Amino acid sequence: MAVERAAATGLRRHVCDFVSAHAAIEQASNSYDLRDRIIGVAMTSARHVGDPGLAADVLAELARLRFFQDRFAEARQIFGEALGRYRDLHDVRGQAASLTMHSYAVRAHAKAQMRMGRSAEALPRLEAALATVRGKDDRWGQAITLRVLGQLHLAEGRLDLAQDYLDAAMSIWDAMETPLWRARTEYDLALLHRRRGDAEAADTAFTHARSVFHERGAREYTEHVELPV
C-alpha cells in the first residue's frame, strides 16, 4: 500500500497528512477496513516523527472512524484521549477544534446511552452538541447530530419531532452530496413511516436506501434485509 511505502521511506509526516485527505474519500466509499489500516500506519508514523500534535490529530481521526463503525464506547474514549492531548500541549489549533471534537464525543456517548435505554440523559447533551456544531458551521457535524436526535425521538415515540430532525439531516446530506449518509438517514425515515402505518412510504424509502447500500458496498445492505415489524 502506498501509505506504508511512504512511511518506510521516511515520509512519515506526509502519511499523517494523508489520513485527513483519505477521510473524505472513505466517507463516500465506506472503506472502513482500509481507513483503519491507514490510521494504524499513521499512528506509528506520528510516533516516529516525535510530534505529539500529529499523534493527537490521528487519534481524533481514529475516534471518528470508531463512531462511523458504531463502536460508540470506543469512540468516546478515544475522543477524550485526543482532547486531553490537545489540552496538555496547549495546542491553539487543537483547542479551537476542541468544542467540535467534544460534540463528536457527546454523540458517541449519546448513542451508547440510547442503546442502554437512557435516552432522557442523552437528549440535553445532544441538543447542546447541535448548538456547538451550528456555531462552528460544521455541516457534517450538524447532519450527524440531527440524525441522532431524530433516532432518539423516534425510539421515544415522538414521531413529529423525529421527522423534523431527520428531514433536516436529509437536506444537509443532499446539499453535501453524500449519498451513503443520506441513505442511512432515509432508512431511519423508513422506520418512522412504518411506525406511522404508512407502508407505501416506508417501502419506498427502504428500497431506495438498500439500493444505495448495495451500490456503495455498505454493511447495512446485509444488516437490513427487511424492515423490522
C-alpha positions in Angstrom: 0.0 0.0 0.0 1.3 3.5 -0.9 0.9 4.9 2.6 3.0 2.0 4.0 5.8 2.6 1.4 5.8 6.3 2.3 6.2 5.5 5.9 9.0 3.1 5.2 10.9 5.7 3.1 10.8 8.3 5.8 7.8 10.4 4.5 6.1 10.0 7.8 4.7 13.5 8.2 3.0 13.1 4.8 1.5 9.8 5.9 -0.2 11.7 8.8 -1.5 14.4 6.4 -2.8 11.6 4.1 -5.2 10.3 6.8 -7.3 13.5 6.8 -7.3 13.6 3.0 -8.4 10.0 2.8 -11.3 10.6 5.3 -13.4 12.4 2.7 -12.9 9.5 0.2 -13.8 6.9 2.9 -17.0 8.7 3.8 -18.1 8.3 0.2 -16.7 4.8 -0.4 -17.4 3.1 3.0 -13.9 1.7 3.0 -13.6 1.3 6.8 -11.1 -1.5 6.7 -8.7 0.4 4.6 -9.1 3.5 6.7 -8.4 1.5 9.8 -5.2 0.2 8.3 -4.1 3.7 7.2 -4.7 5.2 10.6 -2.6 2.4 12.2 0.3 3.3 9.9 -0.2 7.0 10.5 -0.2 6.5 14.3 3.1 4.6 14.1 4.5 7.4 11.8 3.4 10.1 14.2 5.4 8.4 17.0 8.5 8.2 14.8 8.2 11.8 13.8 8.0 12.7 17.5 5.2 15.2 17.0 2.6 14.8 19.8 0.3 17.2 17.9 0.2 14.9 14.9 -0.5 11.9 17.2 -3.5 13.8 18.7 -4.7 14.5 15.2 -4.5 10.8 14.2 -6.3 9.8 17.4 -9.1 12.2 16.5 -9.4 10.5 13.1 -9.5 7.1 14.8 -12.3 8.3 17.1 -14.3 9.5 14.1 -13.8 6.1 12.4 -15.0 4.2 15.5 -18.1 6.4 15.6 -18.9 5.7 12.0 -18.4 1.9 12.7 -21.0 2.2 15.5 -18.3 1.5 18.1 -19.6 4.3 20.3 -18.0 3.5 23.6 -14.5 3.3 22.0 -15.2 6.5 20.1 -16.0 8.4 23.2 -12.9 7.1 25.0 -10.6 7.9 22.1 -12.1 11.4 21.6 -11.4 12.0 25.3 -7.8 11.0 24.9 -7.3 13.2 21.9 -8.8 16.2 23.7 -6.6 15.5 26.7 -3.5 15.6 24.5 -4.5 18.9 22.9 -5.0 20.4 26.3 -1.7 19.1 27.6 0.1 20.6 24.5 -1.7 23.9 24.9 -2.3 23.4 21.1 -4.1 26.6 19.9 -5.4 24.9 16.8 -6.4 21.8 18.7 -8.1 23.9 21.4 -10.0 25.8 18.7 -11.3 22.4 17.5 -11.9 21.0 20.9 -15.6 22.1 21.1 -16.3 20.4 17.8 -14.4 17.3 18.9 -16.3 17.3 22.2 -19.6 17.3 20.2 -18.4 14.2 18.4 -17.7 12.6 21.8 -21.1 13.6 23.0 -22.8 12.0 20.0 -20.8 8.8 20.6 -21.8 8.8 24.3 -25.4 9.5 23.4 -25.6 6.6 21.0 -24.3 4.3 23.8 -26.8 5.7 26.2 -29.7 5.2 23.8 -28.7 1.5 23.4 -28.9 1.2 27.2 -32.4 2.8 27.2 -31.1 6.0 28.7 -32.3 8.4 26.0 -33.5 11.0 28.5 -30.0 11.5 29.7 -28.7 11.9 26.1 -31.2 14.4 24.9 -29.9 17.7 26.5 -26.3 16.8 25.7 -27.2 16.2 22.0 -29.1 19.5 21.8 -26.0 21.3 23.2 -23.8 19.4 20.7 -26.1 20.6 17.9 -25.7 24.2 19.0 -21.9 23.8 19.1 -21.6 22.4 15.5 -24.1 25.0 14.2 -21.9 27.7 15.8 -18.9 26.3 14.1 -20.8 25.9 10.8 -19.8 22.2 10.8 -22.4 20.9 8.3 -21.2 17.3 8.7 -21.5 17.5 12.5 -24.9 19.1 12.1 -26.3 16.4 9.9 -25.0 13.6 12.1 -26.3 15.2 15.2 -29.7 15.9 13.6 -29.9 12.3 12.6 -29.0 11.0 16.1 -31.7 13.4 17.6 -34.2 12.0 15.0 -33.3 8.4 16.0 -33.7 9.3 19.7 -37.1 10.9 19.2 -38.2 8.0 17.0 -37.2 5.5 19.7 -39.2 7.5 22.2 -42.3 7.7 20.0 -42.1 11.4 19.3 -42.7 10.9 15.6 -43.3 14.5 14.5 -40.1 15.7 16.2 -38.2 12.7 14.8 -39.4 13.6 11.3 -38.3 17.2 11.7 -34.8 16.3 12.7 -34.4 13.5 10.1 -35.7 15.8 7.3 -33.3 18.5 8.3 -30.4 16.0 8.2 -31.6 14.8 4.7 -31.4 18.4 3.5 -27.8 18.7 4.6 -26.8 15.4 3.1 -28.4 16.5 -0.2 -26.5 19.8 -0.1 -23.2 18.0 0.6 -23.9 15.3 -2.0 -23.3 12.4 0.5 -25.5 9.6 -0.8 -24.4 6.9 1.7 -25.2 9.0 4.7 -28.4 10.2 3.1 -29.4 6.5 2.6 -28.7 5.8 6.3 -31.0 8.6 7.3 -33.6 7.5 4.7 -33.6 4.1 6.4 -34.4 5.9 9.7 -37.3 7.6 7.8 -38.5 4.2 6.5 -38.7 3.1 10.2 -40.6 6.3 11.0 -43.1 5.7 8.1 -43.6 2.2 9.3 -44.4 3.4 12.8 -46.9 5.8 11.3 -48.6 3.0 9.4 -47.6 4.3 6.0 -46.5 1.1 4.4 -46.1 2.6 0.9 -43.8 5.4 2.1 -41.8 3.0 4.3 -41.3 0.5 1.4 -40.2 3.3 -1.0 -37.7 4.8 1.4 -36.4 1.3 2.4 -36.0 0.1 -1.1 -34.1 3.2 -2.2 -31.8 3.1 0.9 -31.0 -0.5 0.3 -30.1 0.2 -3.4 -27.6 2.8 -2.2 -26.2 0.4 0.4 -25.7 -2.2 -2.3 -24.2 0.3 -4.8 -21.7 1.6 -2.1 -20.8 -1.8 -0.7 -22.1 -0.7 2.7 -22.5 -3.1 5.6 -26.2 -2.0 6.0 -27.0 -3.9 2.8 -26.6 -7.2 4.6 -27.7 -5.9 8.1 -31.0 -4.5 6.9 -32.5 -7.2 4.7 -36.1 -6.1 5.6 -37.8 -3.5 7.8 -38.4 -4.7 11.3 -42.1 -5.1 12.1 
